[in-house]
Amino acid sequence: MRAEAQNTVAEIEKSLELLRQRMDYDTAQHRLEEFNARVEDPNLWDDPAAAQKLMRDRQSLVDSMATYESIRQELSDNVELIELGEMEDDDEVVAEAEAALKSLAKKAAAKELEALLNGETDGNDAFLEIKAGAGGTEACDWAQMLARMYVRWAEKRGYSVELQEETPGTEAGIKSATYQIKGPNAYGWLKSESGTHRLVRISPFGKGTRETSFAAVGAYPVIDDNIEIEVNPADIRIDTYRSSGAGGQHVNTTDSAVRITHHPTGIVVTSSEKSQHQNREIAMKALKSRLYQLELDRRNAEVNALHEAKGDAGWGNQIRSYVLQPYQMVKDLRTNFETADTQGVLDGDLDGFMAATLAMNVSGKSRAEAQAEE
């Protein structure tokens, strides 16, 4: 087997070992049998929330086992094909098997990263908040560009996106927007995006000058119904108001919009859907998600540093820089991951940034530091 193919096999084997460790493969079959026994309990659905969690946990284990076995079998099959092709001097068979191995290595690496999404709420849906920071109209336009970027990213992954609230800017863009993004591991991926995002570009508003704008992004897990979060009615104020959105599919212009203010924490959540009753439910769920996130942060200072945007959305607080002028570069300031494909990033190609942050959180090292050691 040629050296390049051997290196590819080694990469796949490394990913397989991590997958094996993450799911505790040696006990996986026993745990699956326990799940199956509990599923057959006739009283299971007496507690629907607990039953749903059990079914999700079981399916997650089944998927992990199937992924591991599939990659392992495909690796074995292609290694055998290469050996057979080399024995018979069949270069075409060898080339096809080597190409298949390269494709499998990418698949294995992606599954390896997904296996790292094992936090308490990584598998949940997410609320995503975007707020314009320092920079006036420029910042409002930048916030709208970020909103478009994340919607594109979510759609590429097959996630569903629901706009919960949007406040237009005075002249252009948006002052704020809140989305609920639904899909497997939505929060696990989006949590790395919490922080201040900085844009440098030539102003599109007739100034002809280079401008720096800021916007804050916050991601919060949509909590499961079986997680109890107590909210004291005396601690909140509920206001109804006329939505300032443009109307249409997502945002109406009736007095049904709801704003909930939580006095002890200063958290403010809003929803501008079709009915006041629906908006109260959505806003209260968003508030509970924020409070739950605060509790997680108190338990884990490292998570707090990652997910809480410190200070104002301005100089000194950014996690990522997007430079469109005088050169093209997007760089994450935590991991040093960067790309010159600025348009691709703004069109939702964010997986590289998210993967680098996820890997850093596990290893404690940025991608650049890991490469330097190698």
Secondary structure, DSSP 8 states (H G I E B T S, - for coil): --HHHHHHHHHHHHHHHHHHHHTTHHHHHHHHHHHHHHHT-TTGGGSHHHHHHHHHHHHHHHHHHHHHHHHHHHHHHHHHHHHHHHHTT-HHHHHHHHHHHHHHHHHHHHHHHHHT--STTTTS-EEEEEEE-SSHHHHHHHHHHHHHHHHHHHHHTT-EEEEEEEEE-SSSSEEEEEEEEESTTHHHHHGGG-EEEEEEEE-TTTT-SEEEEEEEEEEEE---TTS-----GGGEEEEEE---S--TTT---STTEEEEEETTTTEEEEE-SS-HHHHHHHHHHHHHHHHHHHHHHHH-HHHHHHHS--SSSSTT-EEEEEE-SSS-EEEETTT--EES-HHHHHTT--HHHHHHHHHHHHHSS-HHHHHHH-
